[in-house]
Amino acid sequence: MAKEPRVWQRMLSGRRLNLLDPSPLDVELDDIAHGLARVARWNGQTIGPHIFSVAQHSLLVEAIADQIQPDMSREWRLAVLLHDAPEYVIGDIISPFKAVIGDAYKTIEAGLLGAIHLHFGLPAQPNATLKRFIKQADRQAAFLEATHLAGFGREEGIKFFGRPEPLPRAVLALLEPWPVADAEERYRDRVTAALAG
């Protein structure tokens, strides 16, 4: 008789997160911060002595979102910070590979994001306006990362990610990749601050 495949991931907190039926009760901020700080953007194909982590990317997206809408609500800020949180479990799949594997990845990702949102007191899925807002900030971050860290030329970056808005130096400083421990701590601290309102 065939053995049932294991569909849960054991976290360092001791939680077991089921990929097919994730529970908000099995989500922990420490696990998210730990995982995202160790997941490399661009499959690690970036310059510098450290990876550019998904945790750091999330903080860059938040900083860009702040420039677009400085009076973001607590809920929107949390949603921005958590927009890639499922990747603490399933990794950062590059866009070309997502296009190849199709809907299976999107289904798992959406289920995980829903559980994460519920854990932090947000609606399971962001509304269309919030999704567009996050996508706008995320695409600007992708352009900056592509052209500053991943070897894309400016015109190529514009072709794939759109023309960026000018940003202050303080935001651009977030493109300097951090050591893993720094990324983990800074991400945890920002989410904790957002939770506090």
C-alpha positions in Angstrom: 0.0 0.0 0.0 1.4 3.4 -1.0 2.3 5.7 1.9 0.6 9.1 2.1 3.0 11.8 1.2 4.0 14.3 4.0 2.4 17.7 3.2 3.5 19.6 6.2 6.7 21.6 7.0 8.1 21.4 10.5 9.2 24.9 11.7 11.9 25.7 14.3 9.1 26.8 16.6 7.9 23.2 16.6 4.8 24.1 14.6 3.8 21.8 11.7 2.3 23.9 8.8 0.2 21.9 6.4 0.7 23.1 2.9 -2.7 21.9 1.6 -4.7 23.0 4.7 -2.7 25.7 6.5 -4.0 26.8 9.9 -3.5 30.3 11.3 -2.7 28.6 14.6 0.4 27.1 13.1 1.8 30.5 11.9 4.5 32.2 14.0 6.2 35.5 13.3 9.6 34.1 14.4 9.3 31.3 11.8 8.4 33.8 9.1 11.3 36.2 9.9 13.7 33.3 10.2 12.7 31.8 6.9 12.4 34.9 4.8 15.8 36.1 5.9 17.3 32.9 4.5 15.4 32.9 1.2 17.3 34.6 -1.7 15.6 36.9 -4.2 16.6 36.3 -7.9 17.7 32.7 -7.0 20.7 34.2 -5.4 21.9 35.7 -8.7 22.7 39.1 -7.1 25.9 41.0 -6.4 27.5 41.4 -3.0 28.8 39.3 -0.2 25.2 38.5 1.2 22.0 37.3 -0.5 19.3 39.9 -1.0 16.7 38.2 1.1 12.9 38.1 0.8 12.8 39.7 4.3 14.9 42.7 3.0 12.8 42.8 -0.1 9.6 43.1 2.0 11.1 46.0 3.9 12.1 47.7 0.6 8.5 47.3 -0.7 7.2 48.8 2.6 9.5 51.8 2.2 8.3 52.3 -1.4 4.7 51.9 -0.3 5.3 54.6 2.3 6.5 57.0 -0.5 3.3 56.2 -2.5 0.9 56.5 0.4 2.5 57.9 3.6 -0.7 57.6 5.6 -1.1 53.8 5.1 -3.4 52.2 7.6 -2.1 49.6 10.0 -3.8 46.8 8.0 -2.4 48.0 4.7 1.1 48.2 6.2 0.9 44.7 7.6 -0.4 43.4 4.3 2.5 45.0 2.5 5.0 43.5 4.9 3.4 40.1 4.6 2.9 40.1 0.8 5.6 37.5 0.2 5.3 35.7 3.6 4.3 32.4 2.1 7.8 32.1 0.8 9.1 31.3 4.3 7.6 27.9 3.6 7.7 27.4 -0.2 10.7 29.6 -1.1 10.9 32.3 -3.7 10.1 30.8 -7.1 11.3 33.1 -9.9 8.6 34.5 -12.1 9.6 32.5 -15.2 9.3 29.2 -13.3 6.0 30.3 -11.8 4.7 30.7 -15.4 5.9 27.2 -16.2 4.3 25.4 -13.2 1.1 27.4 -13.4 -1.9 27.3 -11.0 -0.7 24.7 -8.5 1.9 27.1 -7.0 -0.6 30.0 -6.9 -3.2 27.8 -5.1 -0.7 26.8 -2.4 0.6 30.3 -2.1 -2.9 31.8 -1.7 -3.8 29.3 0.9 -0.7 30.0 2.9 -1.2 33.8 2.6 -4.8 33.4 3.8 -3.6 31.5 6.9 -0.9 34.1 7.6 -3.3 37.0 7.2 -5.8 35.4 9.5 -3.1 34.8 12.1 -2.3 38.5 12.1 -5.9 39.6 12.2 -6.3 40.6 8.5 -8.9 39.4 6.0 -7.7 36.1 4.4 -7.2 37.8 1.0 -6.5 41.5 0.4 -9.2 43.4 -1.6 -8.5 44.4 -5.2 -7.4 48.0 -4.4 -4.9 46.8 -1.8 -3.6 44.1 -4.2 -3.0 46.8 -6.9 -1.2 49.0 -4.4 1.1 46.2 -3.2 1.8 45.2 -6.8 2.7 48.8 -7.7 5.3 49.0 -4.8 6.5 45.4 -5.5 7.1 46.2 -9.2 9.2 49.3 -8.3 11.2 47.2 -5.9 11.7 44.5 -8.6 13.0 47.2 -11.0 15.5 48.5 -8.4 16.7 45.0 -7.4 17.0 44.0 -11.1 19.0 47.0 -12.1 21.1 47.5 -8.9 21.7 43.9 -7.9 20.7 41.3 -10.6 22.5 42.6 -13.7 19.6 44.0 -15.7 20.2 47.1 -17.8 17.8 50.1 -17.2 15.9 49.6 -20.5 15.5 45.9 -19.8 14.3 46.7 -16.3 11.7 49.1 -17.7 10.5 46.5 -20.2 9.8 43.9 -17.6 8.9 45.9 -14.5 7.8 49.4 -15.7 9.3 52.8 -15.4 10.1 53.6 -11.7 9.2 56.7 -9.8 12.0 58.7 -8.3 12.8 57.6 -4.7 14.8 59.3 -1.9 18.3 58.1 -1.0 17.0 56.5 2.2 14.9 54.1 0.2 17.7 53.3 -2.2 20.0 52.5 0.7 17.8 49.5 1.4 19.3 47.8 -1.7 22.6 47.1 0.1 22.2 43.4 1.0 22.3 42.7 4.8 23.6 39.7 6.7 20.9 37.1 7.4 20.7 37.9 11.1 20.2 41.6 10.4 17.5 40.9 7.8 15.7 38.6 10.3 15.8 41.0 13.2 14.8 44.1 11.1 11.9 42.2 9.5 10.6 40.9 12.8 10.9 44.4 14.3 9.0 46.1 11.5 6.1 43.5 11.6 6.0 43.9 15.4 5.8 47.7 15.1 3.1 47.4 12.5 1.1 45.1 14.7 1.4 47.6 17.6 0.0 50.3 15.2 
